[in-house]
Amino acid sequence: MRSSDALTLVLVGPMGAGKTSVGRRVAKHLGVDFIDTDKRIASEHGAIAELFIERGEEQFRELERRAVAAALLENGVISLGGGAVVSAQTRELLRQHPVVFLDVTADAVAHRVRGSARPLLAGDDDPLVRWKQIYEQRRGWYDEVANVTFDTSHRPMQRIASEIAAWRREQS
């Protein structure tokens, strides 16, 4: 849906919070497109894990910032990678849009991140310990850009999506 009255909604949050799962459902509720910026980056530039290795995190964040800027021009429900908020430029872009922070507890996310191919969780450390460290580093940025927070730890994704869609409609 690309019209002057199109709804835009951005989802931010840590790895494993359900941004893609919830985002697809919210988009369906609102009747708009769903955009996953990580998937866009991967389709245009290759696997994210490889981008981190070949180009480094700084260059990846620049690709991410560009993908976010482009997605924001298209309208719809936009799911950002967990680290998109690291960039001050991206945070500034988000100030002009309704942003939902999908929060999740470490206990609830544990099974979601173990054995994943997420580049920032790779290595010999326990992925959950690393997840907690990354979450603590980024938590303030999620709060900074968010207009509202929904916890995805223990509630059905469909219910959360319905509540987010209702909240977004109220913002119009």
GIVEN-V595541 format. One record per residue. N is the residue number from 0. RES is the residue in three letters. PHI is phi as a letter, one per 30 degrees, with the letter a starting at -180 (* if undefined). NEAR is the number of other C-alpha atoms within 12 Angstrom. D_CENTER is the distance of its C-alpha to the mean C-alpha in Angstrom with 1 decimal. Layout:
n:N res:RES phi:PHI near:NEAR d_center:D_CENTER
n:N res:RES phi:PHI near:NEAR d_center:D_CENTER
This chain:
n:0 res:MET phi:* near:19 d_center:20.6
n:1 res:ARG phi:b near:17 d_center:21.4
n:2 res:SER phi:b near:13 d_center:23.7
n:3 res:SER phi:d near:11 d_center:24.3
n:4 res:ASP phi:c near:15 d_center:23.3
n:5 res:ALA phi:d near:22 d_center:20.0
n:6 res:LEU phi:d near:35 d_center:17.2
n:7 res:THR phi:c near:39 d_center:14.0
n:8 res:LEU phi:b near:48 d_center:11.0
n:9 res:VAL phi:c near:54 d_center:7.6
n:10 res:LEU phi:c near:51 d_center:5.0
n:11 res:VAL phi:b near:50 d_center:3.7
n:12 res:GLY phi:l near:46 d_center:5.3
n:13 res:PRO phi:d near:45 d_center:7.2
n:14 res:MET phi:e near:46 d_center:7.9
n:15 res:GLY phi:i near:37 d_center:9.5
n:16 res:ALA phi:d near:41 d_center:8.3
n:17 res:GLY phi:j near:41 d_center:8.3
n:18 res:LYS phi:e near:42 d_center:5.2
n:19 res:THR phi:d near:32 d_center:7.4
n:20 res:SER phi:d near:27 d_center:10.5
n:21 res:VAL phi:d near:42 d_center:10.2
n:22 res:GLY phi:e near:43 d_center:8.9
n:23 res:ARG phi:e near:32 d_center:11.9
n:24 res:ARG phi:d near:31 d_center:14.1
n:25 res:VAL phi:d near:40 d_center:13.3
n:26 res:ALA phi:e near:37 d_center:14.0
n:27 res:LYS phi:d near:23 d_center:17.2
n:28 res:HIS phi:e near:27 d_center:18.2
n:29 res:LEU phi:d near:31 d_center:18.0
n:30 res:GLY phi:i near:22 d_center:19.5
n:31 res:VAL phi:b near:26 d_center:17.1
n:32 res:ASP phi:d near:29 d_center:15.3
n:33 res:PHE phi:c near:36 d_center:11.9
n:34 res:ILE phi:b near:39 d_center:10.2
n:35 res:ASP phi:c near:36 d_center:7.8
n:36 res:THR phi:d near:38 d_center:8.1
n:37 res:ASP phi:d near:35 d_center:8.5
n:38 res:LYS phi:d near:23 d_center:11.2
n:39 res:ARG phi:d near:26 d_center:12.7
n:40 res:ILE phi:d near:31 d_center:13.2
n:41 res:ALA phi:d near:21 d_center:14.7
n:42 res:SER phi:d near:14 d_center:16.9
n:43 res:GLU phi:c near:16 d_center:18.2
n:44 res:HIS phi:b near:22 d_center:18.6
n:45 res:GLY phi:j near:19 d_center:18.7
n:46 res:ALA phi:e near:21 d_center:17.0
n:47 res:ILE phi:d near:30 d_center:14.5
n:48 res:ALA phi:e near:23 d_center:16.7
n:49 res:GLU phi:d near:20 d_center:19.6
n:50 res:LEU phi:d near:27 d_center:18.2
n:51 res:PHE phi:d near:27 d_center:17.7
n:52 res:ILE phi:d near:18 d_center:21.3
n:53 res:GLU phi:d near:16 d_center:22.9
n:54 res:ARG phi:c near:18 d_center:21.4
n:55 res:GLY phi:i near:17 d_center:20.0
n:56 res:GLU phi:d near:22 d_center:16.8
n:57 res:GLU phi:d near:18 d_center:18.0
n:58 res:GLN phi:d near:19 d_center:18.5
n:59 res:PHE phi:d near:32 d_center:15.2
n:60 res:ARG phi:d near:30 d_center:13.5
n:61 res:GLU phi:d near:25 d_center:15.8
n:62 res:LEU phi:d near:30 d_center:15.0
n:63 res:GLU phi:d near:38 d_center:11.3
n:64 res:ARG phi:e near:32 d_center:12.5
n:65 res:ARG phi:d near:25 d_center:14.7
n:66 res:ALA phi:d near:32 d_center:12.3
n:67 res:VAL phi:d near:40 d_center:10.3
n:68 res:ALA phi:e near:27 d_center:13.8
n:69 res:ALA phi:d near:21 d_center:15.0
n:70 res:ALA phi:d near:33 d_center:12.4
n:71 res:LEU phi:d near:35 d_center:13.1
n:72 res:LEU phi:d near:25 d_center:16.7
n:73 res:GLU phi:c near:25 d_center:16.4
n:74 res:ASN phi:i near:30 d_center:15.3
n:75 res:GLY phi:j near:38 d_center:13.7
n:76 res:VAL phi:c near:45 d_center:10.4
n:77 res:ILE phi:c near:44 d_center:7.6
n:78 res:SER phi:c near:46 d_center:4.3
n:79 res:LEU phi:c near:46 d_center:3.1
n:80 res:GLY phi:d near:43 d_center:4.3
n:81 res:GLY phi:e near:37 d_center:5.1
n:82 res:GLY phi:c near:37 d_center:8.0
n:83 res:ALA phi:e near:41 d_center:7.4
n:84 res:VAL phi:d near:40 d_center:8.9
n:85 res:VAL phi:d near:32 d_center:11.9
n:86 res:SER phi:d near:28 d_center:13.4
n:87 res:ALA phi:d near:20 d_center:15.6
n:88 res:GLN phi:d near:19 d_center:15.8
n:89 res:THR phi:d near:34 d_center:12.2
n:90 res:ARG phi:e near:30 d_center:12.4
n:91 res:GLU phi:d near:20 d_center:15.6
n:92 res:LEU phi:e near:25 d_center:14.3
n:93 res:LEU phi:d near:35 d_center:11.9
n:94 res:ARG phi:d near:23 d_center:15.1
n:95 res:GLN phi:c near:18 d_center:16.5
n:96 res:HIS phi:b near:31 d_center:14.0
n:97 res:PRO phi:d near:32 d_center:13.2
n:98 res:VAL phi:b near:39 d_center:10.0
n:99 res:VAL phi:c near:42 d_center:9.2
n:100 res:PHE phi:c near:41 d_center:8.3
n:101 res:LEU phi:c near:42 d_center:8.1
n:102 res:ASP phi:c near:36 d_center:10.5
n:103 res:VAL phi:a near:29 d_center:12.5
n:104 res:THR phi:d near:27 d_center:15.8
n:105 res:ALA phi:d near:29 d_center:16.7
n:106 res:ASP phi:d near:19 d_center:19.3
n:107 res:ALA phi:d near:23 d_center:17.1
n:108 res:VAL phi:d near:29 d_center:14.7
n:109 res:ALA phi:e near:23 d_center:17.7
n:110 res:HIS phi:d near:18 d_center:18.5
n:111 res:ARG phi:d near:24 d_center:15.0
n:112 res:VAL phi:c near:28 d_center:14.9
n:113 res:ARG phi:d near:24 d_center:18.6
n:114 res:GLY phi:i near:16 d_center:19.8
n:115 res:SER phi:d near:21 d_center:16.5
n:116 res:ALA phi:c near:19 d_center:16.6
n:117 res:ARG phi:d near:29 d_center:13.8
n:118 res:PRO phi:d near:26 d_center:15.6
n:119 res:LEU phi:d near:33 d_center:15.0
n:120 res:LEU phi:c near:27 d_center:16.4
n:121 res:ALA phi:d near:22 d_center:19.4
n:122 res:GLY phi:k near:16 d_center:22.8
n:123 res:ASP phi:d near:11 d_center:25.4
n:124 res:ASP phi:d near:14 d_center:23.7
n:125 res:ASP phi:d near:18 d_center:22.6
n:126 res:PRO phi:e near:29 d_center:18.9
n:127 res:LEU phi:d near:30 d_center:18.5
n:128 res:VAL phi:d near:22 d_center:20.3
n:129 res:ARG phi:d near:25 d_center:18.1
n:130 res:TRP phi:e near:38 d_center:14.9
n:131 res:LYS phi:d near:27 d_center:16.6
n:132 res:GLN phi:d near:19 d_center:17.5
n:133 res:ILE phi:d near:25 d_center:14.2
n:134 res:TYR phi:e near:33 d_center:12.8
n:135 res:GLU phi:d near:20 d_center:15.9
n:136 res:GLN phi:d near:18 d_center:15.6
n:137 res:ARG phi:c near:29 d_center:12.2
n:138 res:ARG phi:e near:29 d_center:12.9
n:139 res:GLY phi:d near:19 d_center:14.8
n:140 res:TRP phi:d near:29 d_center:12.4
n:141 res:TYR phi:d near:39 d_center:9.9
n:142 res:ASP phi:d near:26 d_center:13.1
n:143 res:GLU phi:d near:24 d_center:14.3
n:144 res:VAL phi:d near:34 d_center:11.9
n:145 res:ALA phi:d near:29 d_center:11.5
n:146 res:ASN phi:c near:25 d_center:14.3
n:147 res:VAL phi:a near:26 d_center:14.0
n:148 res:THR phi:b near:27 d_center:12.7
n:149 res:PHE phi:b near:35 d_center:12.9
n:150 res:ASP phi:c near:31 d_center:13.7
n:151 res:THR phi:c near:33 d_center:12.9
n:152 res:SER phi:d near:23 d_center:15.5
n:153 res:HIS phi:b near:19 d_center:18.6
n:154 res:ARG phi:c near:20 d_center:18.3
n:155 res:PRO phi:d near:17 d_center:18.1
n:156 res:MET phi:e near:25 d_center:14.9
n:157 res:GLN phi:d near:22 d_center:17.2
n:158 res:ARG phi:d near:20 d_center:18.4
n:159 res:ILE phi:d near:32 d_center:15.1
n:160 res:ALA phi:d near:34 d_center:14.2
n:161 res:SER phi:d near:24 d_center:17.7
n:162 res:GLU phi:d near:27 d_center:17.4
n:163 res:ILE phi:d near:39 d_center:14.3
n:164 res:ALA phi:d near:35 d_center:16.1
n:165 res:ALA phi:d near:18 d_center:19.3
n:166 res:TRP phi:d near:24 d_center:17.8
n:167 res:ARG phi:d near:29 d_center:16.5
n:168 res:ARG phi:d near:21 d_center:20.0
n:169 res:GLU phi:d near:12 d_center:21.6
n:170 res:GLN phi:d near:16 d_center:20.0
n:171 res:SER phi:d near:15 d_center:21.7
